[in-house]
């Protein structure tokens, strides 16, 4: 019963998110945009590491951001359904992972046929500040991706 309710919710949400009018308003982000702004009210005296700070004002916004995919789960041979999006090639493989606030956990249910691992992509979807811990890295943002396309 729970699986059926979950499936119905996913289908309803995906129909809403896939409409062109929703994603036409996607906010273009750079990786710098994921960092909190430094202003006169900002303090590092609260004991929170800089890499653990997020922008909660981005919650539930439709965004578009480029990056490199680090696959976590494949649907078929090279069709990726869950991945980490990172700002530079080699992160989590050949280099240490980026800070958690520079790592995005993403789910793309239709699956994306990944070409070469060094090819950057654009992802679009609804972002939220939520901690996801994977073996390769910890992400402080999650995106339910509605579109993935090569970065040209």
N, C-alpha and C positions, 0 to 999 in steps of 0.2 A: 504494500500500500504506500509506504514512504517513497519507494522508487518511482511509483506512478505519479505521486504528487510532485516530486522533484522534476520529473520529465515534463509534466505540464507547465510548471513554473519556468523551466528553461526554455521551452517552446514559446511561451508568452513573452518572456523577456527578450528572446532573440528576435522575435517578430518586431517588437518595438525598436530595438537597437539597430536593426538592419534597414530601417527606412531611411532613404536618402536625406530627408530633411533633418534627421537627428544628427547624422555624421557630417552634414554640410556645415554644422556649427562647431565642429571639433576645434579645440584650441591647440595650436601648434606649440609644442614644448621643446626646449633644449634641455640637456641634462642639468645645466645650471639652474633652470627653473624649478627643479625638484628640491633645491636647498632653501631653507628659510632665509628670509631677508635679514640682513644686519641693519638694525636701526638703533636709535637711542634707547629703546625699551628692551633690547636684546641683552641677555646675560648668560654667560657660560658658567656662572657660579652655582647653578642648580644641580650639578653632578651628572648631567646628561651629556654623553659623548657627542661630538659634532656629527659623526657618521650615523648617529641614531636619531637625529632630528628630522622631522618631516613637515610638510606644509599641509595641514588639515583642510585649508581652504580649497585645495584641489579635489577633495572628496566628491565623488559622484559627478564629476565633469567629464565630458567627452573630449578626449585628447588625441593628438597625433604626435608621435615621437620616433625618431630614427634610432637604430642601435644594432647590436649583433646578438643573434640567437644562440643560447646555450641550451640545447634540447634536454628535456627531462623525461619525456614520454613520447613514444612513437605510436601512431595508429597502425601504420603498415611500415614497410621498410624505411622509407625516408619521409614519411608524413608525420610532422610534429604537431602534437596537440597541447602539450604543456612545455613551457620553456622559461628560462630567465632571459630578460633583455638587459644587455650591459652596454656601456658607452664605448668600449674599445675591444678590438679583436684580441683574442687570446685570454681574456679574463676568465677565470675559473679553470682553464685548461693549462696554460703555460705560465700564467701570472697569478698572483693572489687575486681573490675576488675584490671587486670594488666595495666601498663602504655600503652598508645596507640601504642608506638613503640614495644610493646611486645604482641600485639594482631593482628591477621590476620583475615580479612573478606574473606570467601571463598564461591564459588559457584560451585556446582557439579550437573549439569543438569540431568544426569541419575538417581541421587539419591543414597544415601548410606543407606542400612538397618542397622540402629544403634542398637547395642546390649545394653549392660549396659553402662550407662553414664560415669562410672569411667574407662572404657577401653580406653587406649590411641590408637591413630591411626597414620599412616604415610600418608601424602598427598603429591602428586606431581602435579606440574602445573607451569604456568607462573606467576611470581610475579611482582607486581608494587607497588611503593610507592604512595598510594592514600588514602585520608581520607574518612572513611565511619563511620557515626554516627548511632548507633542503640540504642534502649532503654537500653540494658544491658551494653554496653560499646562502646567506640570509638576505631576504628582500623586505623592504619596508613599504613598498608600493605593490599593488596588484592591479592588473588590467584584464578585464573580460574583453578580449579582442574581437572586433567585428570585421576588421579588414587587415590583411597583411599583404604588402607588395614590395617588390625589390626597390632598393634605394637607387635612384638614377641621378 
